[in-house]
Amino acid sequence: MPTFPKRRRIDFAKFDPSVTDREVKYGLPNSVTFCRRCVTSNQKPISAVEFQHKPDSKKQAIHLDDRDICDACRVTEKKTEINWAERDAQLRELCDKHRSSDGSYDCLVPGSGGKDSFVAAHMLKYKYGMHPLTVTWAPHVYTEWGWRNFQRWIHAGFDNYLCTPNGRVHRLLTRLAVENLFHPFQAFILGQKSLAPKMAVLHQIPLVFYGENEAEYGNPIGDNDSAVRQWKYFSAPEKSSIHLGGTSVKDLTTDYGLEQVDLDPYLPANPEDLKSLGIEVHYLGYYMKWHPQSCYYYAVENGGFEASPERTPGTYSKYNSIDDRIDDFHYYTTFIKYGIGRATYDAAQEIRSGDIDRDEGVALVQRFDGEFPTRFADEIFAYLSIPEREFPQASKMFEQPRIDHAYFNNLADSFRSPHLWSYNNGQWSLRHQVK
Amino acid sequence: MVSTTSSQITLLDNPPVLRLIARLDIKGSNLIKGVHLEGLRIIGDPQVHAAKYYADGADEIIYMDTVASLYGRNNLIDVVSRATEHVFVPMTVGGGIRSVEDARTLLRAGADKVAINTAAIKDPTLIKELSDVWGSSTIVLSIEAKKIAPKMWEAYTDNGREHTGLDAVEWAQKGVAHGAGEILVTSVDQEGTKKGFDCELISEISRAVDVPVVASGGFGSLNHLKDLVTASKPTGVAFADALHYNKFSIQQIRQFCIDSDIPTRKAVFQAKTDK
């Protein structure tokens, strides 16, 4: 008996423009408020522990204070008080403590070869005299320019381990994440987060550097007080509580034909190993003023980084998150679930960085947010399809293993929350838009 | 005497006078600059920069409104009319011009030429409409070109963000046939990189049309200019990055042209050095 139906029933009455008592999904705040400084809304979930992400999980959303300013904007404000010279001295001290002189690597820089990881690795090596090892968790499906940028990163002077997960397992987990959570990026996030600590253990490199702290994009301010990343994101204490694609490990092995070895790349490092290594995870964004646009300039200047040959669907930008063909869909799904698409993320960041003003940000969101990503759609639907020939057991769990436009649109509709969306004359529209 | 091919000898025998043009891309009230037309960085006040480039002897100023299509209009009327107070060389203004009326507003505000891209791609007869009113010499076709294969470039719109599917060289020819009196060619690949012009692109377009061609995008060192005029026959070169970031002044560039036998207008430079 398939778990996932061919077509999900949508109760359009709940989306009628006249409905006032509106159902709220994902535990999001009932009423929608937009930050007065950037363009983000109080519906934006903050990053959570993906291993516990299930269809009925409740989200914790970004906090807006009593003046309707979001935490991310408050973090930016606080940055003006930071003594960067002092922070730089702290970083030098940290590097001095760890710098190797015996030919071994002394720090690990996980990244994709995008502009931010380019800057992180390049600065550590050429400005701070470190000997970084770079590690990369592969995108679902590389874009050509993303692959070239990844190569340019390595050729700017770094050793790199690229971990590319089993394509079939990755496709299945991604399909499950889409069906259960409408989250096509989850398998990538899981693997990416697990890889660095495990590589640190494997190579016995306790010092791990990331570029920017996620607090920038809306995690609680408290997270930013220490440069050392909280353990909870890394180490799951009990493997039985672990879910991948919203599916328990037990179900994955009994119903979907996966074996333990298929899941290993996604599972977190053993906390005991991390403890005995004495791993320390640091964010360079804590030690230096991190400006995404400047990272782009730096990567062009020092590595020949190329922007993508067109703007990314759903936004105006062509310089960030451009290496994975599935990325367009990641932001499309956040637009469906939370009313927040790629242009909102991009514009909010650029407003905070002082690159654009709020009026321009609002105009950009109104023009681009939520645009359907046509360019790679057929490829991504094929990627998400689970044909019997390739997935003899797992395909039985889907009434329609093949994904097409109609299937995807119906799935999308089933993830819309009535408090955000209205349906009128065959058209979906957001009940609240940034102004 | 260096050995050259016959076509280059023809070029040197009859070289065009190269116009040295300052290009200012504008967003809102700011002069901005990007790399590949992306990552737009705020540079400063366009008035201050335009005045400086004029005083330095620029032959022409180009203003491009980079958010015109976002707001659905050209927002440079104030910038242009203020510039008329202290800039006394031709000004070309582009971005968001979609009708004869739009062009008229900018020309009345003080622009000497208008540059069009998106609207002309949507409806090439607009070029004819405009040139019928003001003459071809007032109408510049702006082409954002990105290389897609050897000797093949696609025309883009929206600051190198949107494909058009048009072949840039064919589009230049078509634009001229419709009445464009000048082509401004911006290489999306080279723009802001300081790695040199896309000489091949400029060469192909200047060979394909018999109107002035302005090369934009890629200037980072003086030798790039030599490479450009050796490989192609532009009538003007636009500088942005080099000027905005104070890497070079128009004076330095002009002196290099004089020293390298690249024909340019000399009057302004000489007048200044006489002091």
Interface residues (C-beta under 8 A of the other chain):
Chain A: Q293 Y296 Y297 V300 E306 A307 P309 E310 R311 Y316 S317 K318 Y319 G354 D355 I356 D357 E360 A363 L364 R367
Chain B: K27 G28 V35 H36 E38 G39 L40 R41 I42 V67 L70 Y71 K146 D158 G160 R161 E162 H163 G192 T193
